[in-house]
């Protein structure tokens, strides 16, 4: 198998002080929810991504505002995405926006939004 053509990016807020377990749970929510959006609206992308090995990249932004800006940009580009809002059962208050899943989608489209973000 050659290089990846599809990927999913999980974008986390740097300003939240979540523990490793909480981060892992939020990553799971974002990955599954965004993949479900792709399955419904871009099934060919989803299938190709699944076949390639489900490539995921974790990156970070400074603030909630940046997550909302990325969500809007993903919407404008027609990319599958999912904004994750916590229920407040453990470390952070209910309603806290924790992360954003973008894709699976073609790498070039995802990189338009996330290509310059730092790895998490």
Secondary structure by P-SEA (a helix, b strand, c coil): ccccccbbbbbbbccccccaaaaaaaaaaaaaaaaaaaaaccaaaaaaaaaacbbbbbbbbccaaaaaaaaaaaaaaccbbbbbbbccccccccccccccccccccaaaaaacccccccc
